[in-house]
Amino acid sequence: MNSYKKELWFNTDTRRAYINITPKIKECLKESGIREGLLLCNAMHITSSIFINDDESGLHIDFERFLEKLAPEKPYEQYEHNGFEDNADAHLKRTVMGREVVVGVTDGKLDFGPWEQIFYGEFDGKRNKRVLVKIIGE
C-alpha cells in the first residue's frame, strides 16, 4: 500500500468564504500516482470546514443564510466563548458543515456523484489555515 500527504494553505480576504478546491485535490491525486484507494481531506483548524456539495452560486448564498440563522456572527456578546476572540459563531458553523470528507479513488479518479465537488469553508478568515490531503492505496 502507498501513502501520499500534502498540506494546502488558505488565507481568505473575508471572514467567510466557500472555495471549490476540487482542482487542487485532483492535482494531489495525480501527484500521488495512486489509482485505487481512499482520499481523506480535512480542515486542520476548528473554524474552517471541508465538505462536498454542488458548485452553484445560489447554493453558496443559501449556505450563508442558513448558517447565519443557526449561528449569527453578531451580537458577539451572545456567546460565552467570545471573551478573548469573537469567533464562537465560526466554531458552531464548522460543526454543522463538517471537518472532513473521504472520497473513494477508482482508476485514478475521484468517485463522485454527478454534481459533487469538494469545498473549503472558511468561517473566521483573514489568516493562514491548513488543509490536510492524505491518500492511501495502490
N, CA, C and O atoms as CSV, one atom per row, in Angstrom:
chain,resi,resn,atom,element,x,y,z
A,1,MET,N,N,0.840,-1.176,0.000
A,1,MET,CA,C,0.000,0.000,0.000
A,1,MET,C,C,0.892,1.248,0.000
A,1,MET,O,O,1.909,1.303,0.691
A,2,ASN,N,N,0.488,2.238,-0.784
A,2,ASN,CA,C,1.212,3.503,-0.872
A,2,ASN,C,C,0.465,4.589,-0.112
A,2,ASN,O,O,-0.736,4.488,0.135
A,3,SER,N,N,1.205,5.628,0.252
A,3,SER,CA,C,0.638,6.729,1.010
A,3,SER,C,C,1.171,8.048,0.464
A,3,SER,O,O,2.327,8.142,0.053
A,4,TYR,N,N,0.321,9.053,0.464
A,4,TYR,CA,C,0.665,10.391,-0.022
A,4,TYR,C,C,0.088,11.400,0.953
A,4,TYR,O,O,-1.031,11.232,1.439
A,5,LYS,N,N,0.848,12.449,1.240
A,5,LYS,CA,C,0.374,13.506,2.129
A,5,LYS,C,C,0.794,14.854,1.575
A,5,LYS,O,O,1.924,15.030,1.120
A,6,LYS,N,N,-0.139,15.810,1.619
A,6,LYS,CA,C,0.164,17.177,1.210
A,6,LYS,C,C,-0.677,18.125,2.050
A,6,LYS,O,O,-1.813,17.814,2.408
A,7,GLU,N,N,-0.112,19.279,2.360
A,7,GLU,CA,C,-0.849,20.320,3.058
A,7,GLU,C,C,-1.143,21.455,2.091
A,7,GLU,O,O,-0.258,21.919,1.372
A,8,LEU,N,N,-2.384,21.891,2.081
A,8,LEU,CA,C,-2.801,23.053,1.296
A,8,LEU,C,C,-3.043,24.193,2.290
A,8,LEU,O,O,-3.508,23.965,3.407
A,9,TRP,N,N,-2.729,25.398,1.882
A,9,TRP,CA,C,-2.894,26.560,2.753
A,9,TRP,C,C,-3.855,27.561,2.116
A,9,TRP,O,O,-3.841,27.781,0.905
A,10,PHE,N,N,-4.692,28.163,2.969
A,10,PHE,CA,C,-5.665,29.138,2.520
A,10,PHE,C,C,-5.620,30.360,3.438
A,10,PHE,O,O,-5.421,30.242,4.647
A,11,ASN,N,N,-5.808,31.527,2.840
A,11,ASN,CA,C,-5.919,32.772,3.586
A,11,ASN,C,C,-6.908,33.641,2.817
A,11,ASN,O,O,-6.562,34.246,1.803
A,12,THR,N,N,-8.132,33.693,3.309
A,12,THR,CA,C,-9.181,34.426,2.605
A,12,THR,C,C,-9.159,35.907,2.978
A,12,THR,O,O,-8.712,36.276,4.064
A,13,ASP,N,N,-9.638,36.733,2.085
A,13,ASP,CA,C,-9.727,38.178,2.323
A,13,ASP,C,C,-10.946,38.545,3.166
A,13,ASP,O,O,-11.052,39.660,3.676
A,14,THR,N,N,-11.863,37.588,3.302
A,14,THR,CA,C,-13.110,37.836,4.021
A,14,THR,C,C,-13.222,36.888,5.213
A,14,THR,O,O,-12.512,35.885,5.289
A,15,ARG,N,N,-14.107,37.211,6.127
A,15,ARG,CA,C,-14.316,36.356,7.305
A,15,ARG,C,C,-14.874,34.999,6.895
A,15,ARG,O,O,-14.474,33.968,7.437
A,16,ARG,N,N,-15.802,34.998,5.934
A,16,ARG,CA,C,-16.399,33.739,5.484
A,16,ARG,C,C,-16.239,33.597,3.976
A,16,ARG,O,O,-16.326,34.571,3.229
A,17,ALA,N,N,-16.002,32.349,3.544
A,17,ALA,CA,C,-15.839,32.075,2.111
A,17,ALA,C,C,-16.068,30.590,1.848
A,17,ALA,O,O,-15.890,29.750,2.730
A,18,TYR,N,N,-16.466,30.291,0.621
A,18,TYR,CA,C,-16.633,28.910,0.161
A,18,TYR,C,C,-15.802,28.768,-1.108
A,18,TYR,O,O,-16.078,29.419,-2.116
A,19,ILE,N,N,-14.790,27.921,-1.056
A,19,ILE,CA,C,-13.835,27.791,-2.154
A,19,ILE,C,C,-13.870,26.365,-2.691
A,19,ILE,O,O,-13.677,25.406,-1.944
A,20,ASN,N,N,-14.117,26.236,-3.982
A,20,ASN,CA,C,-14.080,24.926,-4.627
A,20,ASN,C,C,-12.615,24.515,-4.764
A,20,ASN,O,O,-11.864,25.118,-5.531
A,21,ILE,N,N,-12.216,23.489,-4.017
A,21,ILE,CA,C,-10.824,23.035,-4.051
A,21,ILE,C,C,-10.665,21.738,-4.837
A,21,ILE,O,O,-9.605,21.112,-4.795
A,22,THR,N,N,-11.703,21.335,-5.548
A,22,THR,CA,C,-11.642,20.088,-6.322
A,22,THR,C,C,-10.454,20.050,-7.271
A,22,THR,O,O,-9.774,19.025,-7.323
A,23,PRO,N,N,-10.160,21.118,-8.034
A,23,PRO,CA,C,-8.983,21.060,-8.913
A,23,PRO,C,C,-7.679,20.804,-8.154
A,23,PRO,O,O,-6.825,20.059,-8.634
A,24,LYS,N,N,-7.517,21.409,-6.982
A,24,LYS,CA,C,-6.313,21.182,-6.180
A,24,LYS,C,C,-6.251,19.740,-5.689
A,24,LYS,O,O,-5.177,19.140,-5.648
A,25,ILE,N,N,-7.402,19.186,-5.319
A,25,ILE,CA,C,-7.449,17.804,-4.836
A,25,ILE,C,C,-7.133,16.833,-5.978
A,25,ILE,O,O,-6.435,15.838,-5.780
A,26,LYS,N,N,-7.648,17.129,-7.160
A,26,LYS,CA,C,-7.338,16.289,-8.322
A,26,LYS,C,C,-5.845,16.330,-8.651
A,26,LYS,O,O,-5.270,15.316,-9.045
A,27,GLU,N,N,-5.217,17.497,-8.491
A,27,GLU,CA,C,-3.766,17.600,-8.687
A,27,GLU,C,C,-3.026,16.710,-7.692
A,27,GLU,O,O,-2.070,16.023,-8.053
A,28,CYS,N,N,-3.475,16.727,-6.442
A,28,CYS,CA,C,-2.864,15.879,-5.416
A,28,CYS,C,C,-2.990,14.411,-5.790
A,28,CYS,O,O,-2.034,13.648,-5.656
A,29,LEU,N,N,-4.163,14.016,-6.256
A,29,LEU,CA,C,-4.374,12.625,-6.646
A,29,LEU,C,C,-3.443,12.239,-7.781
A,29,LEU,O,O,-2.860,11.155,-7.771
A,30,LYS,N,N,-3.304,13.115,-8.753
A,30,LYS,CA,C,-2.398,12.844,-9.868
A,30,LYS,C,C,-0.953,12.716,-9.374
A,30,LYS,O,O,-0.238,11.796,-9.771
A,31,GLU,N,N,-0.528,13.643,-8.505
A,31,GLU,CA,C,0.828,13.597,-7.942
A,31,GLU,C,C,1.081,12.297,-7.183
A,31,GLU,O,O,2.189,11.760,-7.214
A,32,SER,N,N,0.060,11.797,-6.507
A,32,SER,CA,C,0.216,10.607,-5.666
A,32,SER,C,C,0.495,9.351,-6.478
A,32,SER,O,O,1.168,8.438,-5.998
A,33,GLY,N,N,-0.014,9.296,-7.701
A,33,GLY,CA,C,0.122,8.097,-8.518
A,33,GLY,C,C,-0.787,6.964,-8.073
A,33,GLY,O,O,-0.740,5.877,-8.649
A,34,ILE,N,N,-1.601,7.192,-7.075
A,34,ILE,CA,C,-2.497,6.148,-6.556
A,34,ILE,C,C,-3.703,6.020,-7.485
A,34,ILE,O,O,-4.330,7.014,-7.852
A,35,ARG,N,N,-4.012,4.791,-7.854
A,35,ARG,CA,C,-5.097,4.519,-8.803
A,35,ARG,C,C,-6.336,3.928,-8.117
A,35,ARG,O,O,-7.458,4.093,-8.597
A,36,GLU,N,N,-6.121,3.239,-6.994
A,36,GLU,CA,C,-7.225,2.601,-6.261
A,36,GLU,C,C,-6.999,2.839,-4.777
A,36,GLU,O,O,-5.944,2.488,-4.248
A,37,GLY,N,N,-7.976,3.430,-4.101
A,37,GLY,CA,C,-7.796,3.666,-2.676
A,37,GLY,C,C,-8.789,4.664,-2.122
A,37,GLY,O,O,-9.927,4.761,-2.581
A,38,LEU,N,N,-8.327,5.412,-1.116
A,38,LEU,CA,C,-9.163,6.399,-0.441
A,38,LEU,C,C,-8.412,7.705,-0.289
A,38,LEU,O,O,-7.202,7.721,-0.062
A,39,LEU,N,N,-9.147,8.806,-0.419
A,39,LEU,CA,C,-8.602,10.134,-0.234
A,39,LEU,C,C,-9.326,10.781,0.949
A,39,LEU,O,O,-10.554,10.853,0.985
A,40,LEU,N,N,-8.536,11.246,1.906
A,40,LEU,CA,C,-9.048,11.997,3.040
A,40,LEU,C,C,-8.639,13.446,2.864
A,40,LEU,O,O,-7.486,13.739,2.548
A,41,CYS,N,N,-9.573,14.342,3.067
A,41,CYS,CA,C,-9.267,15.768,3.027
A,41,CYS,C,C,-9.918,16.377,4.257
A,41,CYS,O,O,-11.136,16.301,4.419
A,42,ASN,N,N,-9.106,16.989,5.136
A,42,ASN,CA,C,-9.689,17.581,6.335
A,42,ASN,C,C,-9.071,18.919,6.705
A,42,ASN,O,O,-7.883,19.171,6.502
A,43,ALA,N,N,-9.930,19.762,7.256
A,43,ALA,CA,C,-9.516,21.074,7.725
A,43,ALA,C,C,-8.791,20.903,9.051
A,43,ALA,O,O,-9.257,20.189,9.939
A,44,MET,N,N,-7.648,21.562,9.177
A,44,MET,CA,C,-6.832,21.427,10.378
A,44,MET,C,C,-7.042,22.595,11.343
A,44,MET,O,O,-6.238,22.806,12.251
A,45,HIS,N,N,-8.111,23.344,11.147
A,45,HIS,CA,C,-8.442,24.464,12.027
A,45,HIS,C,C,-9.905,24.361,12.416
A,45,HIS,O,O,-10.748,24.002,11.594
A,46,ILE,N,N,-10.203,24.668,13.645
A,46,ILE,CA,C,-11.520,24.447,14.231
A,46,ILE,C,C,-12.587,25.426,13.742
A,46,ILE,O,O,-13.761,25.283,14.085
A,47,THR,N,N,-12.187,26.423,12.940
A,47,THR,CA,C,-13.164,27.382,12.410
A,47,THR,C,C,-13.221,27.341,10.882
A,47,THR,O,O,-13.642,28.307,10.246
A,48,SER,N,N,-12.799,26.230,10.303
A,48,SER,CA,C,-12.935,26.025,8.860
A,48,SER,C,C,-13.428,24.603,8.625
A,48,SER,O,O,-13.395,23.763,9.524
A,49,SER,N,N,-13.879,24.351,7.420
A,49,SER,CA,C,-14.582,23.109,7.119
A,49,SER,C,C,-14.187,22.577,5.750
A,49,SER,O,O,-13.755,23.330,4.878
A,50,ILE,N,N,-14.341,21.282,5.576
A,50,ILE,CA,C,-14.264,20.637,4.267
A,50,ILE,C,C,-15.584,19.899,4.082
A,50,ILE,O,O,-16.020,19.166,4.969
A,51,PHE,N,N,-16.214,20.092,2.937
A,51,PHE,CA,C,-17.486,19.424,2.683
A,51,PHE,C,C,-17.661,19.195,1.185
A,51,PHE,O,O,-16.955,19.787,0.368
A,52,ILE,N,N,-18.596,18.342,0.842
A,52,ILE,CA,C,-18.923,18.050,-0.557
A,52,ILE,C,C,-20.319,18.571,-0.847
A,52,ILE,O,O,-21.262,18.335,-0.091
A,53,ASN,N,N,-20.428,19.289,-1.967
A,53,ASN,CA,C,-21.734,19.750,-2.419
A,53,ASN,C,C,-21.614,20.233,-3.856
A,53,ASN,O,O,-20.576,20.056,-4.494
A,54,ASP,N,N,-22.668,20.838,-4.357
A,54,ASP,CA,C,-22.733,21.364,-5.717
A,54,ASP,C,C,-22.069,22.734,-5.774
A,54,ASP,O,O,-22.171,23.510,-4.824
A,55,ASP,N,N,-21.394,23.039,-6.872
A,55,ASP,CA,C,-20.771,24.347,-7.055
A,55,ASP,C,C,-21.742,25.253,-7.806
A,55,ASP,O,O,-21.631,25.442,-9.017
A,56,GLU,N,N,-22.684,25.801,-7.067
A,56,GLU,CA,C,-23.715,26.654,-7.642
A,56,GLU,C,C,-23.820,27.898,-6.768
A,56,GLU,O,O,-24.034,27.787,-5.560
A,57,SER,N,N,-23.673,29.076,-7.361
A,57,SER,CA,C,-23.566,30.318,-6.593
A,57,SER,C,C,-24.780,30.578,-5.704
A,57,SER,O,O,-24.625,31.070,-4.586
A,58,GLY,N,N,-25.967,30.261,-6.171
A,58,GLY,CA,C,-27.160,30.445,-5.348
A,58,GLY,C,C,-27.123,29.572,-4.106
A,58,GLY,O,O,-27.565,29.981,-3.033
A,59,LEU,N,N,-26.593,28.370,-4.261
A,59,LEU,CA,C,-26.471,27.469,-3.120
A,59,LEU,C,C,-25.483,28.021,-2.095
A,59,LEU,O,O,-25.691,27.870,-0.891
A,60,HIS,N,N,-24.420,28.653,-2.559
A,60,HIS,CA,C,-23.437,29.246,-1.642
A,60,HIS,C,C,-24.087,30.368,-0.823
A,60,HIS,O,O,-23.802,30.517,0.365
A,61,ILE,N,N,-24.950,31.144,-1.455
A,61,ILE,CA,C,-25.695,32.180,-0.726
A,61,ILE,C,C,-26.625,31.524,0.285
A,61,ILE,O,O,-26.787,32.020,1.401
A,62,ASP,N,N,-27.240,30.403,-0.108
A,62,ASP,CA,C,-28.121,29.668,0.803
A,62,ASP,C,C,-27.350,29.126,2.007
A,62,ASP,O,O,-27.854,29.162,3.129
A,63,PHE,N,N,-26.129,28.624,1.783
A,63,PHE,CA,C,-25.288,28.172,2.907
A,63,PHE,C,C,-25.128,29.313,3.902
A,63,PHE,O,O,-25.328,29.145,5.105
A,64,GLU,N,N,-24.764,30.471,3.376
A,64,GLU,CA,C,-24.505,31.633,4.223
A,64,GLU,C,C,-25.746,32.017,5.024
A,64,GLU,O,O,-25.656,32.248,6.229
A,65,ARG,N,N,-26.881,32.085,4.377
A,65,ARG,CA,C,-28.128,32.460,5.065
A,65,ARG,C,C,-28.507,31.425,6.126
A,65,ARG,O,O,-28.886,31.773,7.244
A,66,PHE,N,N,-28.397,30.152,5.755
A,66,PHE,CA,C,-28.727,29.061,6.662
A,66,PHE,C,C,-27.846,29.101,7.912
A,66,PHE,O,O,-28.344,29.022,9.035
A,67,LEU,N,N,-26.538,29.223,7.705
A,67,LEU,CA,C,-25.602,29.227,8.829
A,67,LEU,C,C,-25.761,30.467,9.705
A,67,LEU,O,O,-25.613,30.390,10.925
A,68,GLU,N,N,-26.060,31.607,9.088
A,68,GLU,CA,C,-26.271,32.824,9.880
A,68,GLU,C,C,-27.534,32.727,10.729
A,68,GLU,O,O,-27.601,33.318,11.807
A,69,LYS,N,N,-28.537,31.987,10.253
A,69,LYS,CA,C,-29.737,31.774,11.069
A,69,LYS,C,C,-29.419,30.876,12.259
A,69,LYS,O,O,-29.898,31.113,13.368
A,70,LEU,N,N,-28.611,29.847,12.027
A,70,LEU,CA,C,-28.260,28.904,13.098
A,70,LEU,C,C,-27.299,29.511,14.114
A,70,LEU,O,O,-27.462,29.323,15.320
A,71,ALA,N,N,-26.300,30.240,13.625
A,71,ALA,CA,C,-25.249,30.789,14.487
A,71,ALA,C,C,-24.843,32.164,13.958
A,71,ALA,O,O,-23.809,32.293,13.301
A,72,PRO,N,N,-25.639,33.179,14.235
A,72,PRO,CA,C,-25.316,34.508,13.723
A,72,PRO,C,C,-24.008,35.038,14.313
A,72,PRO,O,O,-23.708,34.826,15.488
A,73,GLU,N,N,-23.243,35.727,13.475
A,73,GLU,CA,C,-21.970,36.284,13.927
A,73,GLU,C,C,-22.160,37.288,15.062
A,73,GLU,O,O,-21.429,37.268,16.053
A,74,LYS,N,N,-23.149,38.163,14.904
A,74,LYS,CA,C,-23.371,39.226,15.885
A,74,LYS,C,C,-24.766,39.112,16.476
A,74,LYS,O,O,-25.654,38.574,15.816
A,75,PRO,N,N,-24.994,39.589,17.675
A,75,PRO,CA,C,-24.044,40.306,18.522
A,75,PRO,C,C,-23.036,39.341,19.153
A,75,PRO,O,O,-23.384,38.230,19.552
A,76,TYR,N,N,-21.799,39.782,19.232
A,76,TYR,CA,C,-20.720,38.942,19.756
A,76,TYR,C,C,-20.979,38.510,21.193
A,76,TYR,O,O,-20.606,37.405,21.585
A,77,GLU,N,N,-21.608,39.363,21.970
A,77,GLU,CA,C,-21.802,39.064,23.391
A,77,GLU,C,C,-22.831,37.961,23.653
A,77,GLU,O,O,-23.020,37.565,24.803
A,78,GLN,N,N,-23.498,37.457,22.609
A,78,GLN,CA,C,-24.453,36.372,22.819
A,78,GLN,C,C,-23.763,35.037,23.109
A,78,GLN,O,O,-24.421,34.076,23.508
A,79,TYR,N,N,-22.454,34.973,22.912
A,79,TYR,CA,C,-21.714,33.721,23.078
A,79,TYR,C,C,-20.779,33.774,24.281
A,79,TYR,O,O,-20.067,34.759,24.480
A,80,GLU,N,N,-20.784,32.727,25.066
A,80,GLU,CA,C,-19.877,32.610,26.211
A,80,GLU,C,C,-18.417,32.561,25.764
A,80,GLU,O,O,-17.536,33.078,26.451
A,81,HIS,N,N,-18.168,31.947,24.624
A,81,HIS,CA,C,-16.796,31.796,24.099
A,81,HIS,C,C,-16.151,33.140,23.775
A,81,HIS,O,O,-14.935,33.294,23.889
A,82,ASN,N,N,-16.959,34.098,23.376
A,82,ASN,CA,C,-16.431,35.387,22.904
A,82,ASN,C,C,-15.979,36.267,24.068
A,82,ASN,O,O,-16.698,37.159,24.517
A,83,GLY,N,N,-14.780,35.990,24.534
A,83,GLY,CA,C,-14.139,36.834,25.522
A,83,GLY,C,C,-12.813,37.284,24.952
A,83,GLY,O,O,-12.564,38.474,24.763
A,84,PHE,N,N,-11.975,36.315,24.686
A,84,PHE,CA,C,-10.663,36.572,24.094
A,84,PHE,C,C,-10.781,36.797,22.584
A,84,PHE,O,O,-10.061,37.618,22.016
A,85,GLU,N,N,-11.695,36.062,21.938
A,85,GLU,CA,C,-11.906,36.163,20.490
A,85,GLU,C,C,-13.379,36.466,20.224
A,85,GLU,O,O,-14.203,36.479,21.139
A,86,ASP,N,N,-13.690,36.710,18.950
A,86,ASP,CA,C,-15.082,36.972,18.571
A,86,ASP,C,C,-15.568,35.950,17.546
A,86,ASP,O,O,-16.325,36.296,16.639
A,87,ASN,N,N,-15.137,34.689,17.684
A,87,ASN,CA,C,-15.409,33.715,16.638
A,87,ASN,C,C,-16.229,32.507,17.075
A,87,ASN,O,O,-16.142,31.452,16.446
A,88,ALA,N,N,-17.014,32.631,18.124
A,88,ALA,CA,C,-17.836,31.498,18.564
A,88,ALA,C,C,-18.734,31.002,17.443
A,88,ALA,O,O,-18.917,29.797,17.269
A,89,ASP,N,N,-19.300,31.944,16.676
A,89,ASP,CA,C,-20.172,31.541,15.571
A,89,ASP,C,C,-19.428,30.671,14.569
A,89,ASP,O,O,-20.011,29.741,14.012
A,90,ALA,N,N,-18.152,30.956,14.329
A,90,ALA,CA,C,-17.354,30.181,13.368
A,90,ALA,C,C,-17.169,28.743,13.844
A,90,ALA,O,O,-17.195,27.813,13.037
A,91,HIS,N,N,-16.983,28.556,15.146
A,91,HIS,CA,C,-16.866,27.202,15.697
A,91,HIS,C,C,-18.159,26.412,15.474
A,91,HIS,O,O,-18.125,25.238,15.105
A,92,LEU,N,N,-19.289,27.069,15.701
A,92,LEU,CA,C,-20.580,26.406,15.525
A,92,LEU,C,C,-20.851,26.091,14.052
A,92,LEU,O,O,-21.357,25.017,13.728
A,93,LYS,N,N,-20.518,27.023,13.167
A,93,LYS,CA,C,-20.719,26.804,11.729
A,93,LYS,C,C,-19.879,25.627,11.236
A,93,LYS,O,O,-20.341,24.821,10.429
A,94,ARG,N,N,-18.662,25.538,11.720
A,94,ARG,CA,C,-17.793,24.415,11.340
A,94,ARG,C,C,-18.405,23.088,11.787
A,94,ARG,O,O,-18.344,22.094,11.062
A,95,THR,N,N,-18.997,23.077,12.986
A,95,THR,CA,C,-19.608,21.849,13.487
A,95,THR,C,C,-20.725,21.388,12.561
A,95,THR,O,O,-20.885,20.191,12.320
A,96,VAL,N,N,-21.491,22.332,12.047
A,96,VAL,CA,C,-22.589,21.998,11.139
A,96,VAL,C,C,-22.063,21.514,9.785
A,96,VAL,O,O,-22.571,20.529,9.248
A,97,MET,N,N,-21.069,22.181,9.235
A,97,MET,CA,C,-20.584,21.878,7.882
A,97,MET,C,C,-19.592,20.714,7.832
A,97,MET,O,O,-19.382,20.134,6.767
A,98,GLY,N,N,-18.993,20.373,8.942
A,98,GLY,CA,C,-18.146,19.192,8.987
A,98,GLY,C,C,-16.664,19.472,8.898
A,98,GLY,O,O,-16.240,20.541,8.457
A,99,ARG,N,N,-15.888,18.505,9.320
A,99,ARG,CA,C,-14.436,18.617,9.401
A,99,ARG,C,C,-13.737,18.073,8.175
A,99,ARG,O,O,-12.742,18.642,7.725
A,100,GLU,N,N,-14.252,16.960,7.619
A,100,GLU,CA,C,-13.520,16.277,6.560
A,100,GLU,C,C,-14.449,15.539,5.614
A,100,GLU,O,O,-15.645,15.381,5.857
A,101,VAL,N,N,-13.830,15.090,4.511
A,101,VAL,CA,C,-14.501,14.187,3.587
A,101,VAL,C,C,-13.545,13.051,3.265
A,101,VAL,O,O,-12.325,13.215,3.284
A,102,VAL,N,N,-14.120,11.905,2.971
A,102,VAL,CA,C,-13.377,10.756,2.464
A,102,VAL,C,C,-14.014,10.398,1.130
A,102,VAL,O,O,-15.229,10.227,1.030
A,103,VAL,N,N,-13.172,10.287,0.107
A,103,VAL,CA,C,-13.669,10.002,-1.239
A,103,VAL,C,C,-12.938,8.780,-1.762
A,103,VAL,O,O,-11.716,8.685,-1.641
A,104,GLY,N,N,-13.672,7.852,-2.339
A,104,GLY,CA,C,-13.053,6.698,-2.974
A,104,GLY,C,C,-12.292,7.110,-4.226
A,104,GLY,O,O,-12.647,8.074,-4.905
A,105,VAL,N,N,-11.231,6.352,-4.514
A,105,VAL,CA,C,-10.441,6.560,-5.724
A,105,VAL,C,C,-10.522,5.278,-6.540
A,105,VAL,O,O,-10.182,4.199,-6.054
A,106,THR,N,N,-10.968,5.403,-7.769
A,106,THR,CA,C,-11.084,4.261,-8.675
A,106,THR,C,C,-10.492,4.633,-10.023
A,106,THR,O,O,-10.853,5.653,-10.610
A,107,ASP,N,N,-9.589,3.807,-10.504
A,107,ASP,CA,C,-8.941,4.037,-11.793
A,107,ASP,C,C,-8.327,5.443,-11.868
A,107,ASP,O,O,-8.372,6.095,-12.912
A,108,GLY,N,N,-7.756,5.896,-10.754
A,108,GLY,CA,C,-7.068,7.184,-10.716
A,108,GLY,C,C,-7.970,8.403,-10.675
A,108,GLY,O,O,-7.503,9.527,-10.856
A,109,LYS,N,N,-9.272,8.188,-10.437
A,109,LYS,CA,C,-10.225,9.306,-10.402
A,109,LYS,C,C,-11.030,9.281,-9.108
A,109,LYS,O,O,-11.232,8.230,-8.500
A,110,LEU,N,N,-11.488,10.473,-8.701
A,110,LEU,CA,C,-12.347,10.570,-7.531
A,110,LEU,C,C,-13.713,9.982,-7.846
A,110,LEU,O,O,-14.280,10.260,-8.903
A,111,ASP,N,N,-14.244,9.175,-6.943
A,111,ASP,CA,C,-15.571,8.580,-7.109
A,111,ASP,C,C,-16.626,9.575,-6.628
A,111,ASP,O,O,-17.021,9.564,-5.462
A,112,PHE,N,N,-17.069,10.424,-7.533
A,112,PHE,CA,C,-18.047,11.465,-7.240
A,112,PHE,C,C,-19.382,11.140,-7.873
A,112,PHE,O,O,-19.461,10.440,-8.883
A,113,GLY,N,N,-20.451,11.675,-7.246
A,113,GLY,CA,C,-21.742,11.714,-7.890
A,113,GLY,C,C,-21.720,12.805,-8.957
A,113,GLY,O,O,-20.723,13.517,-9.079
A,114,PRO,N,N,-22.790,12.953,-9.728
A,114,PRO,CA,C,-22.785,13.856,-10.885
A,114,PRO,C,C,-22.392,15.300,-10.613
A,114,PRO,O,O,-21.728,15.909,-11.452
A,115,TRP,N,N,-22.773,15.871,-9.477
A,115,TRP,CA,C,-22.515,17.288,-9.240
A,115,TRP,C,C,-21.588,17.534,-8.060
A,115,TRP,O,O,-21.382,18.681,-7.663
A,116,GLU,N,N,-21.038,16.490,-7.507
A,116,GLU,CA,C,-20.236,16.640,-6.294
A,116,GLU,C,C,-18.890,17.308,-6.542
A,116,GLU,O,O,-18.182,16.999,-7.500
A,117,GLN,N,N,-18.562,18.238,-5.642
A,117,GLN,CA,C,-17.294,18.952,-5.636
A,117,GLN,C,C,-16.847,19.081,-4.180
A,117,GLN,O,O,-17.674,19.043,-3.269
A,118,ILE,N,N,-15.548,19.232,-3.964
A,118,ILE,CA,C,-15.014,19.398,-2.612
A,118,ILE,C,C,-14.791,20.888,-2.357
A,118,ILE,O,O,-14.215,21.598,-3.181
A,119,PHE,N,N,-15.263,21.341,-1.195
A,119,PHE,CA,C,-15.164,22.748,-0.820
A,119,PHE,C,C,-14.408,22.932,0.482
A,119,PHE,O,O,-14.465,22.108,1.395
A,120,TYR,N,N,-13.696,24.051,0.524
A,120,TYR,CA,C,-13.135,24.572,1.761
A,120,TYR,C,C,-14.083,25.663,2.223
A,120,TYR,O,O,-14.333,26.624,1.496
A,121,GLY,N,N,-14.609,25.518,3.424
A,121,GLY,CA,C,-15.480,26.534,4.000
A,121,GLY,C,C,-14.723,27.284,5.080
A,121,GLY,O,O,-14.202,26.686,6.021
A,122,GLU,N,N,-14.667,28.587,4.936
A,122,GLU,CA,C,-13.967,29.435,5.914
A,122,GLU,C,C,-14.995,30.238,6.691
A,122,GLU,O,O,-15.868,30.876,6.103
A,123,PHE,N,N,-14.892,30.205,8.022
A,123,PHE,CA,C,-15.858,30.899,8.869
A,123,PHE,C,C,-15.215,31.940,9.786
A,123,PHE,O,O,-15.915,32.655,10.502
A,124,ASP,N,N,-13.893,32.023,9.764
A,124,ASP,CA,C,-13.162,33.018,10.565
A,124,ASP,C,C,-11.841,33.305,9.853
A,124,ASP,O,O,-10.766,32.980,10.356
A,125,GLY,N,N,-11.941,33.908,8.693
A,125,GLY,CA,C,-10.797,34.047,7.798
A,125,GLY,C,C,-9.835,35.169,8.123
A,125,GLY,O,O,-9.757,35.670,9.244
A,126,LYS,N,N,-9.106,35.535,7.080
A,126,LYS,CA,C,-8.092,36.586,7.115
A,126,LYS,C,C,-6.830,36.158,7.846
A,126,LYS,O,O,-6.119,36.984,8.419
A,127,ARG,N,N,-6.559,34.852,7.819
A,127,ARG,CA,C,-5.302,34.329,8.364
A,127,ARG,C,C,-5.018,32.970,7.731
A,127,ARG,O,O,-5.920,32.332,7.186
A,128,ASN,N,N,-3.780,32.536,7.804
A,128,ASN,CA,C,-3.383,31.267,7.189
A,128,ASN,C,C,-4.027,30.088,7.906
A,128,ASN,O,O,-4.019,29.994,9.134
A,129,LYS,N,N,-4.584,29.191,7.096
A,129,LYS,CA,C,-5.154,27.957,7.635
A,129,LYS,C,C,-4.780,26.798,6.726
A,129,LYS,O,O,-4.612,26.951,5.517
A,130,ARG,N,N,-4.658,25.638,7.349
A,130,ARG,CA,C,-4.112,24.456,6.675
A,130,ARG,C,C,-5.194,23.400,6.454
A,130,ARG,O,O,-6.092,23.213,7.275
A,131,VAL,N,N,-5.073,22.719,5.312
A,131,VAL,CA,C,-5.926,21.581,4.982
A,131,VAL,C,C,-5.011,20.401,4.665
A,131,VAL,O,O,-4.049,20.534,3.909
A,132,LEU,N,N,-5.320,19.256,5.246
A,132,LEU,CA,C,-4.549,18.041,5.013
A,132,LEU,C,C,-5.202,17.207,3.922
A,132,LEU,O,O,-6.414,16.993,3.927
A,133,VAL,N,N,-4.386,16.739,2.988
A,133,VAL,CA,C,-4.827,15.770,1.980
A,133,VAL,C,C,-3.992,14.515,2.204
A,133,VAL,O,O,-2.764,14.563,2.141
A,134,LYS,N,N,-4.647,13.409,2.462
A,134,LYS,CA,C,-3.962,12.117,2.683
A,134,LYS,C,C,-4.605,11.093,1.775
A,134,LYS,O,O,-5.823,10.914,1.803
A,135,ILE,N,N,-3.804,10.421,0.973
A,135,ILE,CA,C,-4.312,9.430,0.037
A,135,ILE,C,C,-3.578,8.117,0.303
A,135,ILE,O,O,-2.350,8.087,0.383
A,136,ILE,N,N,-4.338,7.039,0.438
A,136,ILE,CA,C,-3.737,5.723,0.606
A,136,ILE,C,C,-4.324,4.767,-0.416
A,136,ILE,O,O,-5.496,4.872,-0.779
A,137,GLY,N,N,-3.507,3.839,-0.875
A,137,GLY,CA,C,-3.975,2.855,-1.843
A,137,GLY,C,C,-2.840,2.346,-2.693
A,137,GLY,O,O,-1.667,2.444,-2.333
A,138,GLU,N,N,-3.212,1.808,-3.814
A,138,GLU,CA,C,-2.253,1.210,-4.756
A,138,GLU,C,C,-2.240,1.993,-6.057
A,138,GLU,O,O,-1.499,1.649,-6.977
